[in-house]
């Protein structure tokens, strides 16, 4: 059930997430999570400066009341689950800009002034790294 991945900062995309709050798939039968993962990789191709954070996919992050959900994580850092994104380039770019700031941070805490507009209002939960609690 578990698949090893390279260590380091990553955006884990729920590949089975709904396309929108009302639709499971788009008109071509594609799930929103799969489209968002493709958009993230396309932005990384266009903007190599945003390619330093891995884009990983897994089925179901168990945030099913939300759509297009991602988990931003790295070893020893606070993690974040964000959702309710539109699976497009603008959302993907905002996620990757935030993730790049996250990867550069010491503990996974990004100053609000550095948050791109596209992630504001999308945070669902933060998770403490193993062995730590947030204060």
Backbone as JSON Lines, residues from 0, in Angstrom:
{"i":0,"aa":"X","n":[0.82,-1.19,0.0],"ca":[0.0,0.0,0.0],"c":[0.86,1.26,0.0]}
{"i":1,"aa":"X","n":[1.98,1.26,0.73],"ca":[2.86,2.41,0.73],"c":[3.91,2.27,-0.37]}
{"i":2,"aa":"X","n":[4.19,3.37,-1.04],"ca":[5.18,3.39,-2.11],"c":[6.27,4.38,-1.73]}
{"i":3,"aa":"X","n":[7.52,3.96,-1.69],"ca":[8.59,4.9,-1.34],"c":[8.75,5.99,-2.41]}
{"i":4,"aa":"X","n":[9.06,7.2,-1.95],"ca":[9.34,8.32,-2.85],"c":[10.63,8.99,-2.38]}
{"i":5,"aa":"X","n":[11.21,9.77,-3.24],"ca":[12.42,10.51,-2.88],"c":[12.1,11.49,-1.76]}
{"i":6,"aa":"X","n":[13.0,11.63,-0.79],"ca":[12.77,12.63,0.26],"c":[12.86,14.04,-0.3]}
{"i":7,"aa":"X","n":[12.25,14.97,0.4],"ca":[12.29,16.36,-0.01],"c":[10.9,16.95,-0.07]}
{"i":8,"aa":"X","n":[10.86,18.24,-0.28],"ca":[9.58,18.96,-0.35],"c":[8.76,18.44,-1.52]}
{"i":9,"aa":"X","n":[7.44,18.28,-1.27],"ca":[6.56,17.74,-2.31],"c":[5.16,18.32,-2.19]}
{"i":10,"aa":"X","n":[4.5,18.39,-3.32],"ca":[3.07,18.65,-3.4],"c":[2.45,17.31,-3.77]}
{"i":11,"aa":"X","n":[1.72,16.73,-2.83],"ca":[1.05,15.45,-3.08],"c":[-0.38,15.79,-3.51]}
{"i":12,"aa":"X","n":[-0.73,15.38,-4.71],"ca":[-2.03,15.69,-5.28],"c":[-2.95,14.49,-5.14]}
{"i":13,"aa":"X","n":[-4.16,14.73,-4.68],"ca":[-5.17,13.68,-4.65],"c":[-5.63,13.46,-6.1]}
{"i":14,"aa":"X","n":[-5.17,12.38,-6.7],"ca":[-5.43,12.15,-8.13],"c":[-6.89,11.79,-8.42]}
{"i":15,"aa":"X","n":[-7.64,11.44,-7.38],"ca":[-9.04,11.05,-7.59],"c":[-10.03,12.13,-7.16]}
{"i":16,"aa":"X","n":[-9.53,13.31,-6.8],"ca":[-10.41,14.4,-6.36],"c":[-11.4,14.81,-7.44]}
{"i":17,"aa":"X","n":[-12.52,15.31,-6.99],"ca":[-13.57,15.82,-7.87],"c":[-13.03,17.0,-8.7]}
{"i":18,"aa":"X","n":[-13.63,17.24,-9.83],"ca":[-13.26,18.36,-10.69],"c":[-13.76,19.68,-10.1]}
{"i":19,"aa":"X","n":[-14.97,19.66,-9.53],"ca":[-15.57,20.83,-8.89],"c":[-16.39,20.33,-7.71]}
{"i":20,"aa":"X","n":[-16.94,21.26,-6.96],"ca":[-17.8,20.87,-5.84],"c":[-19.02,20.08,-6.34]}
{"i":21,"aa":"X","n":[-19.46,20.36,-7.57],"ca":[-20.66,19.74,-8.11],"c":[-20.43,18.61,-9.1]}
{"i":22,"aa":"X","n":[-19.22,18.51,-9.65],"ca":[-18.96,17.52,-10.7],"c":[-17.76,16.64,-10.35]}
{"i":23,"aa":"X","n":[-17.97,15.36,-10.52],"ca":[-16.88,14.41,-10.24],"c":[-15.79,14.48,-11.31]}
{"i":24,"aa":"X","n":[-16.2,14.66,-12.56],"ca":[-15.28,14.67,-13.7],"c":[-15.61,15.83,-14.62]}
{"i":25,"aa":"X","n":[-14.68,16.14,-15.52],"ca":[-14.97,17.16,-16.53],"c":[-15.72,16.49,-17.69]}
{"i":26,"aa":"X","n":[-15.98,17.24,-18.74],"ca":[-16.75,16.71,-19.87],"c":[-16.02,15.59,-20.61]}
{"i":27,"aa":"X","n":[-14.71,15.44,-20.37],"ca":[-13.93,14.37,-20.99],"c":[-13.72,13.18,-20.06]}
{"i":28,"aa":"X","n":[-14.37,13.2,-18.9],"ca":[-14.26,12.09,-17.97],"c":[-13.01,12.1,-17.1]}
{"i":29,"aa":"X","n":[-12.33,13.23,-17.03],"ca":[-11.1,13.34,-16.22],"c":[-11.42,13.9,-14.85]}
{"i":30,"aa":"X","n":[-10.82,13.34,-13.84],"ca":[-10.97,13.81,-12.46],"c":[-10.18,15.1,-12.27]}
{"i":31,"aa":"X","n":[-10.66,15.95,-11.37],"ca":[-10.0,17.22,-11.1],"c":[-8.59,17.07,-10.59]}
{"i":32,"aa":"X","n":[-8.36,16.08,-9.72],"ca":[-7.01,15.87,-9.19],"c":[-6.01,15.53,-10.27]}
{"i":33,"aa":"X","n":[-6.41,14.69,-11.21],"ca":[-5.52,14.33,-12.32],"c":[-5.22,15.55,-13.19]}
{"i":34,"aa":"X","n":[-6.24,16.38,-13.42],"ca":[-6.03,17.6,-14.21],"c":[-5.11,18.57,-13.47]}
{"i":35,"aa":"X","n":[-5.28,18.68,-12.14],"ca":[-4.43,19.58,-11.36],"c":[-2.98,19.09,-11.38]}
{"i":36,"aa":"X","n":[-2.76,17.79,-11.25],"ca":[-1.4,17.25,-11.31],"c":[-0.76,17.57,-12.66]}
{"i":37,"aa":"X","n":[-1.51,17.42,-13.74],"ca":[-1.0,17.76,-15.07],"c":[-0.66,19.25,-15.16]}
{"i":38,"aa":"X","n":[-1.53,20.09,-14.59],"ca":[-1.28,21.54,-14.62],"c":[-0.03,21.9,-13.82]}
{"i":39,"aa":"X","n":[0.16,21.25,-12.68],"ca":[1.36,21.5,-11.87],"c":[2.62,21.16,-12.67]}
{"i":40,"aa":"X","n":[2.62,20.03,-13.32],"ca":[3.79,19.61,-14.1],"c":[4.01,20.52,-15.32]}
{"i":41,"aa":"X","n":[2.93,20.97,-15.93],"ca":[3.05,21.88,-17.07],"c":[3.67,23.21,-16.63]}
{"i":42,"aa":"X","n":[3.25,23.73,-15.48],"ca":[3.83,24.98,-14.97],"c":[5.31,24.77,-14.68]}
{"i":43,"aa":"X","n":[5.67,23.64,-14.11],"ca":[7.09,23.37,-13.84],"c":[7.91,23.32,-15.13]}
{"i":44,"aa":"X","n":[7.33,22.81,-16.2],"ca":[8.02,22.79,-17.49],"c":[8.23,24.21,-18.02]}
{"i":45,"aa":"X","n":[7.21,25.06,-17.85],"ca":[7.26,26.44,-18.34],"c":[8.15,27.32,-17.47]}
{"i":46,"aa":"X","n":[8.18,27.02,-16.17],"ca":[8.91,27.86,-15.22],"c":[9.84,26.97,-14.39]}
{"i":47,"aa":"X","n":[11.04,26.7,-14.89],"ca":[11.96,25.79,-14.2],"c":[12.29,26.21,-12.76]}
{"i":48,"aa":"X","n":[12.14,27.48,-12.43],"ca":[12.36,27.94,-11.06],"c":[11.37,27.35,-10.08]}
{"i":49,"aa":"X","n":[10.27,26.8,-10.57],"ca":[9.25,26.18,-9.7],"c":[9.33,24.66,-9.73]}
{"i":50,"aa":"X","n":[10.4,24.14,-10.32],"ca":[10.54,22.68,-10.46],"c":[11.26,22.03,-9.28]}
{"i":51,"aa":"X","n":[11.64,22.8,-8.27],"ca":[12.39,22.25,-7.14],"c":[11.56,21.48,-6.14]}
{"i":52,"aa":"X","n":[10.26,21.51,-6.28],"ca":[9.36,20.78,-5.4],"c":[8.74,19.64,-6.21]}
{"i":53,"aa":"X","n":[8.82,18.42,-5.69],"ca":[8.28,17.27,-6.41],"c":[6.75,17.35,-6.47]}
{"i":54,"aa":"X","n":[6.21,16.92,-7.58],"ca":[4.76,16.75,-7.71],"c":[4.52,15.24,-7.68]}
{"i":55,"aa":"X","n":[3.77,14.81,-6.68],"ca":[3.48,13.39,-6.49],"c":[1.96,13.21,-6.47]}
{"i":56,"aa":"X","n":[1.51,12.04,-6.88],"ca":[0.07,11.75,-6.89],"c":[-0.23,10.52,-6.05]}
{"i":57,"aa":"X","n":[-1.35,10.55,-5.39],"ca":[-1.87,9.36,-4.72],"c":[-3.39,9.43,-4.75]}
{"i":58,"aa":"X","n":[-4.04,8.27,-4.79],"ca":[-5.5,8.29,-4.78],"c":[-6.02,8.61,-3.39]}
{"i":59,"aa":"X","n":[-6.92,9.54,-3.32],"ca":[-7.7,9.9,-2.15],"c":[-6.9,10.33,-0.93]}
{"i":60,"aa":"X","n":[-6.95,11.62,-0.67],"ca":[-6.38,12.18,0.56],"c":[-7.44,12.23,1.67]}
{"i":61,"aa":"X","n":[-8.6,11.68,1.44],"ca":[-9.7,11.62,2.41],"c":[-10.23,13.01,2.78]}
{"i":62,"aa":"X","n":[-10.17,13.94,1.86],"ca":[-10.76,15.27,2.04],"c":[-11.93,15.39,1.07]}
{"i":63,"aa":"X","n":[-12.75,14.37,1.03],"ca":[-13.75,14.21,-0.03],"c":[-14.85,15.28,-0.04]}
{"i":64,"aa":"X","n":[-15.02,16.02,1.04],"ca":[-16.0,17.1,1.01],"c":[-15.42,18.33,0.32]}
{"i":65,"aa":"X","n":[-14.15,18.28,-0.04],"ca":[-13.48,19.35,-0.77],"c":[-13.08,18.79,-2.14]}
{"i":66,"aa":"X","n":[-12.63,19.64,-3.04],"ca":[-12.19,19.15,-4.34],"c":[-10.81,19.71,-4.68]}
{"i":67,"aa":"X","n":[-10.12,19.02,-5.57],"ca":[-8.76,19.39,-5.97],"c":[-7.91,19.71,-4.75]}
{"i":68,"aa":"X","n":[-7.62,18.67,-3.98],"ca":[-6.9,18.78,-2.72],"c":[-5.44,18.39,-2.89]}
{"i":69,"aa":"X","n":[-4.56,19.11,-2.2],"ca":[-3.13,18.81,-2.21],"c":[-2.61,18.81,-0.78]}
{"i":70,"aa":"X","n":[-1.53,18.08,-0.57],"ca":[-0.82,18.08,0.72],"c":[0.6,18.55,0.43]}
{"i":71,"aa":"X","n":[1.01,19.63,1.07],"ca":[2.37,20.14,0.92],"c":[3.15,19.66,2.13]}
{"i":72,"aa":"X","n":[4.26,18.96,1.87],"ca":[4.98,18.34,2.98],"c":[6.48,18.28,2.71]}
{"i":73,"aa":"X","n":[7.23,18.13,3.81],"ca":[8.67,17.87,3.76],"c":[9.08,17.34,5.12]}
{"i":74,"aa":"X","n":[10.11,16.54,5.14],"ca":[10.61,15.95,6.37],"c":[10.97,17.02,7.39]}
{"i":75,"aa":"X","n":[10.43,16.89,8.6],"ca":[10.76,17.81,9.68],"c":[10.08,19.16,9.6]}
{"i":76,"aa":"X","n":[9.1,19.31,8.7],"ca":[8.4,20.59,8.55],"c":[6.91,20.4,8.78]}
{"i":77,"aa":"X","n":[6.26,21.47,9.19],"ca":[4.81,21.49,9.28],"c":[4.26,21.2,7.88]}
{"i":78,"aa":"X","n":[3.21,20.39,7.8],"ca":[2.58,20.1,6.52],"c":[1.25,20.82,6.41]}
{"i":79,"aa":"X","n":[0.77,20.99,5.2],"ca":[-0.49,21.69,4.97],"c":[-1.33,20.96,3.95]}
{"i":80,"aa":"X","n":[-2.62,20.88,4.2],"ca":[-3.57,20.35,3.23],"c":[-4.41,21.54,2.75]}
{"i":81,"aa":"X","n":[-4.48,21.7,1.45],"ca":[-5.23,22.78,0.83],"c":[-6.2,22.16,-0.17]}
{"i":82,"aa":"X","n":[-7.32,22.85,-0.42],"ca":[-8.28,22.31,-1.37],"c":[-9.17,23.37,-1.97]}
{"i":83,"aa":"X","n":[-10.14,22.89,-2.72],"ca":[-11.11,23.73,-3.43],"c":[-10.45,24.55,-4.53]}
{"i":84,"aa":"X","n":[-9.5,23.93,-5.22],"ca":[-8.84,24.61,-6.34],"c":[-9.56,24.3,-7.64]}
{"i":85,"aa":"X","n":[-9.43,25.18,-8.59],"ca":[-9.82,24.92,-9.96],"c":[-8.61,24.24,-10.6]}
{"i":86,"aa":"X","n":[-8.78,23.12,-11.29],"ca":[-7.62,22.4,-11.81],"c":[-7.04,23.06,-13.06]}
{"i":87,"aa":"X","n":[-6.44,24.23,-12.87],"ca":[-5.92,24.97,-14.02],"c":[-4.54,25.54,-13.72]}
{"i":88,"aa":"X","n":[-3.97,26.2,-14.71],"ca":[-2.61,26.74,-14.62],"c":[-2.47,27.77,-13.5]}
{"i":89,"aa":"X","n":[-3.46,28.66,-13.34],"ca":[-3.35,29.7,-12.31],"c":[-3.27,29.1,-10.91]}
{"i":90,"aa":"X","n":[-4.12,28.12,-10.63],"ca":[-4.08,27.46,-9.32],"c":[-2.76,26.71,-9.15]}
{"i":91,"aa":"X","n":[-2.34,26.01,-10.2],"ca":[-1.09,25.25,-10.13],"c":[0.09,26.17,-9.85]}
{"i":92,"aa":"X","n":[0.13,27.3,-10.52],"ca":[1.24,28.24,-10.32],"c":[1.24,28.78,-8.89]}
{"i":93,"aa":"X","n":[0.08,29.13,-8.36],"ca":[-0.01,29.64,-6.99],"c":[0.46,28.57,-5.99]}
{"i":94,"aa":"X","n":[0.03,27.33,-6.19],"ca":[0.44,26.23,-5.31],"c":[1.96,26.07,-5.36]}
{"i":95,"aa":"X","n":[2.54,26.09,-6.54],"ca":[3.98,25.9,-6.68],"c":[4.78,27.07,-6.11]}
{"i":96,"aa":"X","n":[4.28,28.29,-6.25],"ca":[4.98,29.44,-5.65],"c":[4.97,29.28,-4.14]}
{"i":97,"aa":"X","n":[3.82,28.94,-3.58],"ca":[3.76,28.73,-2.13],"c":[4.7,27.59,-1.73]}
{"i":98,"aa":"X","n":[4.67,26.48,-2.47],"ca":[5.5,25.32,-2.15],"c":[6.99,25.65,-2.24]}
{"i":99,"aa":"X","n":[7.37,26.52,-3.15],"ca":[8.78,26.92,-3.25],"c":[9.19,27.72,-2.01]}
{"i":100,"aa":"X","n":[8.34,28.62,-1.55],"ca":[8.62,29.35,-0.3],"c":[8.67,28.37,0.88]}
{"i":101,"aa":"X","n":[7.76,27.42,0.89],"ca":[7.7,26.4,1.92],"c":[9.01,25.61,1.95]}
{"i":102,"aa":"X","n":[9.47,25.16,0.79],"ca":[10.69,24.36,0.71],"c":[11.9,25.15,1.21]}
{"i":103,"aa":"X","n":[11.91,26.45,0.97],"ca":[13.03,27.29,1.39],"c":[12.97,27.65,2.88]}
{"i":104,"aa":"X","n":[11.83,27.42,3.51],"ca":[11.68,27.79,4.92],"c":[12.33,26.75,5.83]}
{"i":105,"aa":"X","n":[12.64,27.17,7.04],"ca":[13.29,26.27,7.99],"c":[12.34,25.22,8.55]}
{"i":106,"aa":"X","n":[11.12,25.64,8.91],"ca":[10.18,24.74,9.58],"c":[8.88,24.51,8.81]}
{"i":107,"aa":"X","n":[8.79,25.08,7.6],"ca":[7.57,24.93,6.83],"c":[6.58,26.06,7.03]}
{"i":108,"aa":"X","n":[7.02,27.11,7.69],"ca":[6.15,28.26,7.95],"c":[6.52,29.37,6.96]}
{"i":109,"aa":"X","n":[5.54,29.77,6.16],"ca":[5.73,30.8,5.15],"c":[5.01,32.06,5.63]}
{"i":110,"aa":"X","n":[5.72,33.18,5.64],"ca":[5.1,34.45,6.04],"c":[3.91,34.76,5.13]}
{"i":111,"aa":"X","n":[2.83,35.24,5.73],"ca":[1.61,35.54,4.99],"c":[1.88,36.49,3.81]}
{"i":112,"aa":"X","n":[2.8,37.41,3.99],"ca":[3.12,38.36,2.92],"c":[3.67,37.66,1.68]}
{"i":113,"aa":"X","n":[4.16,36.43,1.83],"ca":[4.72,35.67,0.7],"c":[3.68,34.75,0.05]}
{"i":114,"aa":"X","n":[2.51,34.63,0.65],"ca":[1.49,33.75,0.07],"c":[0.95,34.35,-1.23]}
{"i":115,"aa":"X","n":[0.93,33.62,-2.3],"ca":[0.27,34.11,-3.5],"c":[-1.24,34.16,-3.27]}
{"i":116,"aa":"X","n":[-1.9,35.08,-3.92],"ca":[-3.36,35.22,-3.76],"c":[-4.08,33.9,-4.0]}
{"i":117,"aa":"X","n":[-3.58,33.11,-4.93],"ca":[-4.26,31.88,-5.32],"c":[-4.33,30.79,-4.26]}
{"i":118,"aa":"X","n":[-3.59,30.92,-3.15],"ca":[-3.71,29.92,-2.08],"c":[-4.48,30.45,-0.87]}
{"i":119,"aa":"X","n":[-4.66,31.75,-0.8],"ca":[-5.38,32.31,0.34],"c":[-6.82,31.81,0.34]}
{"i":120,"aa":"X","n":[-7.26,31.33,1.5],"ca":[-8.61,30.8,1.62],"c":[-8.74,29.32,1.25]}
{"i":121,"aa":"X","n":[-7.63,28.69,0.88],"ca":[-7.67,27.29,0.46],"c":[-7.12,26.32,1.51]}
{"i":122,"aa":"X","n":[-6.6,26.84,2.62],"ca":[-6.02,25.97,3.64],"c":[-7.12,25.23,4.4]}
{"i":123,"aa":"X","n":[-6.93,23.92,4.55],"ca":[-7.89,23.09,5.28],"c":[-7.34,22.72,6.65]}
{"i":124,"aa":"X","n":[-6.09,22.28,6.68],"ca":[-5.49,21.81,7.94],"c":[-3.97,21.92,7.85]}
{"i":125,"aa":"X","n":[-3.33,22.08,9.0],"ca":[-1.88,21.97,9.07],"c":[-1.56,20.78,9.97]}
{"i":126,"aa":"X","n":[-0.47,20.11,9.66],"ca":[-0.1,18.91,10.4],"c":[1.31,19.08,10.95]}
{"i":127,"aa":"X","n":[1.51,18.78,12.22],"ca":[2.86,18.9,12.78],"c":[3.73,17.74,12.29]}
{"i":128,"aa":"X","n":[5.02,17.99,12.14],"ca":[5.91,16.9,11.77],"c":[6.03,15.9,12.91]}
{"i":129,"aa":"X","n":[6.33,14.66,12.58],"ca":[6.49,13.64,13.6],"c":[7.51,14.09,14.64]}
{"i":130,"aa":"X","n":[7.15,13.92,15.91],"ca":[8.04,14.27,17.01],"c":[7.94,15.7,17.47]}
{"i":131,"aa":"X","n":[7.04,16.5,16.88],"ca":[6.91,17.91,17.23],"c":[5.43,18.3,17.31]}
{"i":132,"aa":"X","n":[5.19,19.38,18.02],"ca":[3.9,20.05,18.01],"c":[4.15,21.51,17.68]}
{"i":133,"aa":"X","n":[3.2,22.16,17.06],"ca":[3.32,23.58,16.74],"c":[2.97,24.4,17.98]}
{"i":134,"aa":"X","n":[3.65,25.49,18.16],"ca":[3.36,26.38,19.29],"c":[2.84,27.71,18.82]}
